[in-house]
Amino acid sequence: MKSITITGSKRESVGKKATKALRNAGEVPCVLYGGDEPVHFNAPEIAFKDLVYTPDAHTATLELDGNTYMAILQDIQFHPVTDRILHIDFYQIFEGKEVTMTIPVHYEGNSRGVRNGGVLRKTYRTLRVKALPKNLPDYVVADITKLKIGDKLYITGIEQGEWKYLHPDNTVVCQVRTSRNVVEDMDDEDEDEETEGTEATEQAADAAE
């Protein structure tokens, strides 16, 4: 998993007045949990761009006054009107110790069921996984190519790796549902056979004329 480096400064004052002053200066107040004690710090809002505004999951390398911490983003608060980042909570992680993280699902492939008029219902857009930090994926792939109308893709059928999904094996990640515009769902081989049969009929009709 890719790690985004955030360079910031530890802060002693955590009151409302000091926090407001930080935000007015374009800084984001943050807290790092998971160590011996919480670490309060701040960093420029622009420093979080590649960590927050991305479709993939990343870890964070926090460089604070000469100290380096590995962490994951645990919680984030946005302004309800401007969408500016108000506060971020991080959780410290350690090499050799498993961590739980929410990972996005990337749906790939051209479903046969969708081509025949079905509708893809995505039950999960993110999944909880547990792994060593070095084995955490940026995202997991769900290949929907073989799904026909009525088929379901279970969590056991998506990308597997050196991580554990924290969901039961019967978890349905997505499914192809029927719709008003549905046509008879045929395999690619059936479609080829039908095409060949139509061509043969047309040739016989031409010969009869």
N, C-alpha and C positions, 0 to 999 in steps of 0.2 A: 504494500500500500504506500502511496506517495505521502510524504510528510511536508507540511507547509511551515516555514519558519516564521515565527512572530517575535519581533524584538520589542521589548517593553521595559518598564521600570516598576519596581516594587513601590508600594505606597503605604504610608503609615496612617494617614487620616482617611477614614471611611465614612465620615458623616455626610449628610445630605448636601450641605453647603460645598464641601470639597468635591463631591461627586458631580454636582451641577457645574462647578467650575471646570472640571475635566471635560465634560461633554461640550461645553461652550468653546473649549479649545480644540475640539475635534478629536478628543481621546475617548476610548471606551473603557470604562471600569470593568475589571474582571476578577474572578476568584478561582484559584486552583485548589481543588480538594484531592483527597486520596493519599496525601503524605502524612507526616507526623502532625502537622498543623496546617490550616488553610493559609494560602499565600495570596495576598491582595496585590494586584498590579494593574497597570493601565498601558495601553498601546494605541497608536494612531488608528482611526477607523479604517483607513485604506489598507492597513496591513492584514485585515481579515477578509479582503475581497476574494482571494482564491480559495479560502477555507469555507466561506459561507455561501457564496454565490456560485455554486457548482452542482452539477447533477450527480457527481460521484462523492464517495466518502473518503476523507483523508484524516491522518493523524496530524498533530501539531507539535512542533519543536519550539518550546518557549525559552527564549534567551532573556533572562532578567538579571541585570546588574552582575554579570559574570557567572551566573548559575544557569544551567541548562536542564530543562525538564521535558520529558516526553508525556504527551497528554492527548486526550480525545475531547471533542466538544460535547458537553453534557446537556447544556440548556442555553437558550438564547432568547433575549427579549427585544422586540422591536417597538418603535414609536407607533401608536395606532393610526396616526395621520401621515407622517412623513416617511415611515418605514426605516428610519435610521436605527442603527444598532444602539440599544440603551445599556445592555449588560450581557456578559457572557460568563457562564460557569464551565470550567474545565475539570477533567478528572485525570489525575496523574496515573500513568501506566509504567510498567517495568518490564524489561526484557526477561524472558523466562517465566513470566506470570501471565496466565490467560486473562483476556479481557472480553467483555460483552459489548457489542456495538451494533447499531442499526445500519444495514447496508442496502443501497438502492438496487432494484431489479431492472435490468435492461431486457426488454422483449425484442427478440430478433426472429427473422424468418417471415415467409409469406404463407399464412395458413390456408390450406385447401378449403376448409370450412368457411372462412371469410370470403374467399374468392367466389364461393357458391352462394353468397348472400347471407351467411351467418354473421353474428356480432361477437367480437371478442370482449369478454368481461374480465377485467383485471382485478382480481380480488386483493392482491397484495402488490404494492409498489415499492415497499421496503420489507426487509426480513431481518430478524435478530439472529446474529451469529456469535459464536464464542471461539476464540483462537488466540494463539500467541500473537503479539503485535506484528511480528515479521510475516505472519501468515494471513493477516487480514486482507481481504480483497477490496479493491476500489468499488467494485460492483459485482453482481452475479448475473449470469446469462440464463434467460428462459427462452429456449428455442421452440417456437410455436408452429414450425413448418408442417409437421405431420398431423396437426389437430384437424379433425373433421367436425361437422356439426354434431353437437352432443358430447364431444370429447372434453375431458378435463385434464389439466396438467397438474400433477401432484408435486409436492416439494421434493420427492425422491427422484423426479424426472428432470430436475434442473441441474445447473452446473454444480459439480461436487469438487471439493478441494481439501486443503489442510485446515478445515474449520468445521464446526458443528452447528447445524441449524437448530435453534431453540424453538422448534415447532414440531408437532406430531407428524408422523409419516403420512397421515391421511389428509394433511393440509392441502387444500386446493388453491394453487397459486393463480390460475386463470382457467377459463373455459370458453368454448364457442357455443353460443346460444342460437336458437333458431330465430328467424325474423319473418316479416311479411314478404320480403323479397327473396325468400329462400328458393333454391332450385334443387333438383335431385343431386345429392352429394355423390360424386363418382371419383374413383381413383384415376390417376393420370393415364394408366394403361387402358381403363375403360373408355376414357375420352378419345384416346388414339384409335381404339377399335371402332367406336361409333363413327368417327371421321372417315375411317377407311370404308365402312359399310355404306355411308352416304355417298361417297365418291363412286363406289361400285354400282350403286343403284342408278346414279345419274348417267354413268357410262352405258349401262344396259338400255336405258331409256333412249339415249342418243342413237344407239345402234339400231333400235327398233324403228326409229323414224327413218 
